Amino acid sequence: MRYTTSVTKGLTSSKAEEVLERDGPNELLPPKGTPEYVKFARQLAGGLQCLMWVAAVICFIAFGIEFSRGTLGCFDDLYLAITLITVVVVTGCFGYYQEFKSTNIIASFKNLVPQQALVIRDGQKNQINAMDLVVGDLVEIKGGDRVPADIRIIFAQGCKVDNSSLTGESEPQSKTPECTHENPLETKNIAFFSTTCLEGVATGTVINTGDRTIIGRIASLASGVGNEKTPIAIEIEHFVDIIAGLAIFFGFTFFVVAMFIGYAFLEAMIFFMAIVVAYVPEGLLATVTVCLSLTAKRLARKNCVVKNLEAVETLGSTSVICSDKTGTLTQNRMTVAHLWFDNVIHAADTTEDQSGQSFDQSSETWRSLARVAGLCNRAIFKPNQESLIVVGDASETALLKFTELAIGNMMEYRERFKKVVEVPFNSTNKFQLSVHELEDPMDLRYLLVMKGAPERILERCSTILIKGQEMPLDEQWRESFQTAYMDLGSLGERVLGFCHIYLNENEFPRGYKFDSDEMNFTTSGLCFAGLISMIDPPRATVPDAVMKCRTAGIRVVMVTGDHPITARAIAANVGIITEGSETVEDIATRKRIPVEQVNRRDARACVISGGQLKDMSSEELDEALRSHPEMVFARTSPQQKLIIVESCQRLGSIVAVTGDGVNDSPALKKADIGIAMGIAGSDAAKNAADMILLDDNFASIVTGVEQGRLIFDNLKKSIAYTLTKNIPELTPYLIYITVSVPLPLGCITILMIELATDIFPSVSLAYEKAESDIMHLKPRNPRKDRLVNESLAAYSYFQIGAIQSFAGFTDYFTAMAQEGWYPLLCVGLRSHWEDVHLQDLQDSYGQEWWVSVIEICQIADVLIRKTRRLSIFQQGFFRSVDVDSMEQMSLTPYIQSYTPCYVSFMKGWGQWWFVPIPYGILIFVYDEIRKLGVRRHPGSWWDQELYY
């Protein structure tokens, strides 16, 4: 493409305006979001809400017809319709508010865009808004600047750019005008939009702006990834389908039976509506939202911010974590890891506080090595700062911090060794050197110090420093050097060599004019001081977190843009590749056979580079993930990260992806749950993620997994508790319509039970602690371990629900018998009982008899739901939330029985509410026996049928 750009004068202003008009501003357009009104509508019209809307419409129709006929009690239908609509609207508003509050955290990509750019137009340098840059503009960047667009380098001097947020590489990348690779991400003559220039200067031509830049393509790739349903959303949808199906089935059955035995169409429809109201757990919608919100707040206190409430449980279901390396598993800072001097490899302190060193610092060789590392170094501490902030590239920053801890104040130390001349590192020489005056004013010699690629440094040396003495660099010492170099390189560390020489004072007297371009001084015959290797070390808490994940049955896969050797070394350090695990290459080396002859299934670990992944089919990638429990992917592109996530999902895994860079955003979006880093994370990553770790600590994920598993257990308990009372609410209508007894329980009373007495106990179960060490259990299988399964339904409906129904019949018929209405007399009494023309029957339904049964039995029910496996005596009986909810439940029968407004509204009288207490005790004892059998006989028929 021709840009018609002058390499000295840049574009003309008129040409720039023309291109700006054509391409638009240099900015990233934020992804389109779901309109707020659509979010609100979803809260009002999803799943169970639709059934409640239908029931409300039926109630309005019934009220209209009965009111026109002058039917007594027609206002009951109006009250019920208004109550149902109120329930739907209130729970919908609550759910929308929680979603709005949780998702209104991240704006978009705008913080990534530099505000100003230095551009050359019409031969003049001007600072302009970066949004006004166009393709063809001539731009200058310097150390500390963010690159304002994708630019093709045409001039560079010591320019290094930090690509870590884009490619995942910790090491700064040198930029030169030469094209070094056909892959744009790896060539040295392109600098990318939003990356940071660490040092040096460069001039380049803009080749892409806005959404057409590499970061723009990644952003559009992320926004183009569809949102999959979360596991908890699938579970709730599954539960809603079951409840809706049962409600419609039983409602329609009662409707047909009512029509068959002679009821009018309107009365039969009211029966249908009553069954729906009895069967739909109206308080469940609020309960699920509250449970998720409570857990999200709990995680927020532990530095995990949840943007999507449903992501809370998804994390608990996670079976695979695809983790970025740089900044997530590691500290995102190069640190000195090992030193080789005096023919010994010494380990340095790589902890985050670097509190101490484990090697002997009294050696003269060490002092010389430290002096070279400190002086041949362009990094500096930023002045006038409360904390020590280093300005410089990653390697020199690591060396400066290391020597500061080892020697002391490096800024003062450097002042004692005044720098005379410096030759910066370049890709041709592969070394950096500087010449210094000595601190002793009487010693007029100059000290030349040099560092660089070890093999380049060694070839310039003739001696080696051993225990403070210069020894000839013979073949034996060269072999020792080569062995140490290979050992350090195999650890995935970046190795630098260091040497020095005292320049002859006769040849280079004080005042000598050193020329860095001509290098009119000695650069050979130097004395080799040693090797220093650096690595971006793991976070201190990561190995333990990875071990906990493995114990919990969660597979951790590293996906990084870094070099395969480095990636493998870090994976081994943090436990992703365990001790003793071999790759195909390791087996081939051990057996001394070609790699092709190794059975790949014998290798437990596998490291796959981006180049290898590019040549693999989907089936081959799936097979690799199946065959190798320990996986590392290195040198991957954003698209390849996406492919890896999709492969894991094809294998049936619930995938969590962690990351902090722009390159992670497509995979974060595609994953079942995306987890971004809050401190080092780019806005693109945060925008694509479902959860943000405020402390950037991989270990926080373990806390999230535990909380996610706990919320699934607690939701299961809450749903089991809520479903149980459906049977004692349904059976009154069963006997009412089949044997024509007076109705023991009205629709409005059912709603009062659902809303006034059930929500608090349901929510209280969200506060339950884990029954056992849930982090030693395998992740649940979404296809088998459903939120609502056959065992839960059978236990809630046909065991505990049946006991409550039997208690209700006992209380109801006993109370009726006391007034002279023995059970056989009640059969067929309904038509006389409701006949407004008969005055010899007292027109009261006495519904408090049945209400008191449900309330008392549900107190026992909420107690037994505290655990599914452990005895309640092991878990503990009460906590404040449980006590409050049970006090509220126990007071409800009193209020409903003795408050005048309740008596007239619900047609109740206060008596016979002590009868269900023995049944509550029976429920408690029965469940303790069930739990005992489950614990004593795991895997047995008892366990399979009665453990829900």
Buried (B, 14 or more C-beta within 10 A) or exposed (E): EEBEBBEEEBBBEEBBEEBBEEBBBBBBBBBEEEEEEEBBEBBBEBBBBBBBBBBBBBBBBBBEBBEEEEBEEBEBBBBBBBBBBEBBEEBBEBBBBBBEEBBEBBEBBEEBBBEEBBBBBBEEEEEBBBBBBBBBBBBBBEBEBBBBBBBBBBEBBBBBBBBBBBBBBBBBBBBBBEEEEEEBBBBBBBBBBBBBBBBBBBBBBBBBBBBBBBBBBBBBBBBEBEEBEBBBBBBBBBBBEBBBEBBBEBBEEBBEBBBEEEBEEBBBBBBBBBBBBBBBBBBBBBBBBBBBBBBBEBBBEBBBBBBBBBBBBBBBBBBBBBBBBBBBBBBBBBBBBBBBBBBEBBEBBBEBEBEEBEBEEEBBBBBBBBBBBBBBBBBBBEEEEEEEEBBBBBBBBBBBBBBBBBBEEBEEBBEEBEBBBBBBBBEEBEBBBBBBBBEEEEEEBBBBBBBBBBEEBBEBBEBBBBEEEEBEBEEEBBEBBEEBBEBBBEBBBBBBBBBBBEBEEEEBEEEBEBEBEEEEBBBEEBBBBBBBBBBBBBBBBBBEBBBBBBEBBBBBBBBBBBBBBBBBBBBBBBBBBBEEBBBBBBBBEEEEEEEEEBEBEEBBBBBBBBEBBEEBEEEEBBBBBEBBBBBBBBBBBBBBBBBBBBBBBEBEBBBBBBBBBBBBBBBBBBBBBBBBBBEBBBBBBBBBBBBBBBBBBBBBBBBBBBBBBBBBBBBBBBBBBBBBBBBBBBBBBBBBBEEBBBBBBBBBBBBBBBBBBBBBBBBBBBBBEBBEEBBEEEBBEBEEBBBBBEBBBBBBBEBBBBBBBBBBBBBBBEBBEEEEBEBEEBEEBBEEBBEEEEEEEEEEBBBBBBBBBBBBBBBBBBBBBBBBBBEBEEBEEEEEBBEBBBEBBBEBBBBBBEBEEBBEBBBBBBBBBEBBBEBBEBBBEBBBEBBEBBBEEEEEEBBEBBBB
